[in-house]
Structures are given as structure tokens and as C-alpha cells.
């Protein structure tokens, strides 16, 4: 097994602004990097993942949806806010070999490869979300709809 050395960089300016960066580190059988910046009470966090395993996450976190059985993620997740509040989440993710199934088999996906681009913002304590998904491979059954993305990519809105 190869060890991954991670570089940690912390800088703080006289005005209280600071930056924290963590180079590549292992996370859910993949690699991740993290950057946090705080500037005048506003904070921005960026996470990049490569080979992040949904199956490992599902086994590790008891609150993670149990319908997820497999999948690897590559992509970026950005979070931002003011002080202790989260105001915006944005992601650009590619999920490969994604598999899921509920107990009733009314929601099933096998060997799915999908691109997810999403953005969610809080305004007046209400969240507004936009999600775009293009499925390039695999089969989806979302009762009563069956989608075979192996024939051609399918946009899901």
C-alpha cells in the first residue's frame, strides 16, 4: 500500500483573514484536497475528490442512504457562507459505476455514469436549488420509467 503525504498550509493576515489548504489526502478509498478561506467574516470552502467511493461512505456513515451500493466520484464541491451559516453549495461531479436499489426495487440503477452539476443557495431562510444531470452509461429504473443510457446520453432535469 502506498502512503499519501499531505501538505498542510496555513496563513493568517493581520486583519484576521486566513487560508487553510490541505493537499491530497485519502478519503473513502480515493483522494481529496481541501481549501478554506475566511475574509471579513465570509468563508469559502473548496473540496476536490478523485476516486471517492460511495460504497465506502455508505458503510462508514450510518445516516447515508442505504440504497447506494456502488459508485466512484470525481469532481469539485464548493461551500460558502457568512460567519457560522451556510449560504451556498455548488458542485460539478462525475459519478462512475453508480449502483443503487431500494428494498422494493422501484428505484434501481446499474453501472450508471452520470454528470451532475448543481447549485443551491439560501435566500430568506429558503433554499433554491438547480440540478442538471446527464447520464452517459448504465440503466435506470425509476418506477414506472426505464432509461437505457447505453444507447445514447440522456439529460435528466
Order of alpha helices (4+ residues) and beta strands (2+ residues): beta-beta-beta-beta-alpha-beta-beta-beta-beta-beta-beta
